[in-house]
C-alpha cells in the first residue's frame, strides 16, 4: 500500500504547485499554461495509445479537450476580430480531431493536433517576448 500513498502524496504536491502557479499568473501566462498542458496531454495520450492503454489515452485526451475548451472560452471574439474568430475555428477543429483520434485510435490525428498546438504556442511565446522587449525599452528612455 505504501507506493499508492506515495503516489497520492506526489499528485497532491504537484496539484498544490499548479494551483499556486495559476493563482499568481497573468492572463498571458494562464494561456501559456493551458497550451503547455494541452500539448503535454496530447503527447502523453499518443504514448498511451501506442502502449495499448486505452483508458489512460481517453483520460488524457479528455483533459486536452478541456484545456482547449478553456482556451476557446477565453477568446474575446468581439474585441479580437478576425484573429479571435480564426483561433476559435482552430480550437473547434482541434477538439474534433482529438475526439476522432480517440474514437478511431488515430495516432496521426494526435500528431496533427500536437503540431497545431505547438504553432499556437510558438506565436503566443513570441507575443510575450515582444511585450517584454517593449516594456524594457520604455524603462531605458
C-alpha positions in Angstrom: 0.0 0.0 0.0 2.8 2.4 0.6 3.6 3.1 -3.1 0.0 4.1 -3.6 0.1 6.6 -0.7 3.4 8.0 -2.0 1.8 8.4 -5.5 -1.2 10.2 -4.0 1.1 12.5 -2.0 3.1 13.3 -5.1 0.0 14.1 -7.1 -1.3 16.4 -4.3 2.1 18.1 -4.1 2.0 18.7 -7.8 -1.6 19.9 -7.7 -0.7 22.4 -5.0 2.2 23.6 -7.1 0.0 24.1 -10.1 -2.7 25.9 -8.1 0.0 28.3 -6.8 1.2 29.0 -10.3 -2.3 29.6 -11.5 -3.1 31.9 -8.6 -0.1 34.1 -9.4 -0.2 34.0 -13.2 -1.1 36.8 -15.6 -3.8 36.1 -18.2 -1.0 35.7 -20.8 0.7 33.1 -18.5 -2.5 31.3 -18.0 -3.0 30.9 -21.7 0.6 29.6 -22.0 -0.1 27.1 -19.2 -3.2 25.8 -21.0 -1.2 25.5 -24.2 1.7 23.7 -22.5 -0.7 21.4 -20.7 -2.7 20.6 -23.8 0.4 19.7 -25.8 1.8 17.6 -22.9 -1.6 15.7 -22.6 -1.8 15.0 -26.4 1.8 13.7 -26.5 1.1 11.5 -23.4 -2.1 10.3 -25.0 -0.2 9.1 -28.1 2.2 7.2 -25.9 -0.7 5.6 -24.0 -2.3 4.8 -27.3 0.8 3.1 -28.6 1.1 1.2 -25.3 -2.5 -0.1 -25.6 -3.5 1.8 -22.5 -7.0 2.7 -23.8 -8.4 4.1 -20.6 -5.4 6.3 -20.0 -5.5 7.5 -23.6 -9.1 8.5 -23.2 -8.4 10.3 -19.9 -5.5 12.3 -21.3 -7.5 13.2 -24.5 -10.4 14.3 -22.3 -8.0 16.6 -20.3 -6.5 18.0 -23.5 -10.0 18.8 -24.8 -10.9 20.5 -21.6 -7.8 22.7 -21.9 -8.5 23.6 -25.5 -12.1 24.4 -24.5 -10.6 26.7 -21.8 -8.6 28.4 -24.4 -11.6 28.7 -26.7 -13.8 30.1 -24.0 -11.2 32.7 -23.1 -11.4 34.3 -26.6 -13.0 37.7 -26.9 -14.4 37.4 -30.4 -15.9 40.9 -30.4 -12.6 42.6 -29.5 -10.3 40.1 -31.1 -11.8 40.4 -34.5 -10.5 38.0 -37.2 -7.7 36.7 -35.1 -10.0 35.6 -32.3 -12.5 34.1 -34.9 -9.7 32.2 -36.6 -8.5 30.9 -33.3 -12.0 29.8 -32.3 -12.3 27.9 -35.5 -8.9 26.3 -35.0 -9.7 25.3 -31.4 -13.0 23.8 -32.6 -11.1 21.8 -35.3 -8.6 20.6 -32.7 -11.3 19.4 -30.4 -12.9 17.5 -33.3 -9.6 15.9 -34.3 -8.9 14.9 -30.6 -12.3 13.2 -30.5 -11.7 11.5 -33.8 -8.2 10.4 -32.7 -9.6 9.0 -29.5 -12.5 7.1 -31.2 -10.5 5.7 -34.0 -7.2 5.2 -32.3 -5.7 7.5 -34.8 -2.1 8.5 -33.8 -1.8 10.7 -36.9 -4.7 12.9 -35.6 -2.9 13.3 -32.3 0.3 14.2 -34.2 -1.6 16.8 -36.2 -3.1 18.3 -33.1 0.2 18.5 -31.3 1.7 20.2 -34.3 -1.1 22.8 -34.4 -0.9 23.5 -30.7 2.8 23.9 -30.9 2.3 26.5 -33.7 -0.1 28.5 -31.4 2.4 28.0 -28.5 5.2 29.5 -30.6 3.1 32.5 -31.6 2.0 33.0 -28.0 5.6 32.9 -26.8 6.6 35.5 -29.5 3.9 37.8 -28.3 5.3 37.6 -24.7 8.8 38.3 -25.9 7.6 41.3 -27.9 5.7 42.7 -24.9 8.7 42.1 -22.6 11.1 43.8 -25.1 8.7 46.8 -25.4 8.4 47.1 -21.7 12.2 47.0 -21.3 12.7 49.7 -24.0 10.2 52.0 -22.2 12.3 51.8 -19.0 15.5 52.8 -20.6 14.4 56.2 -22.1 
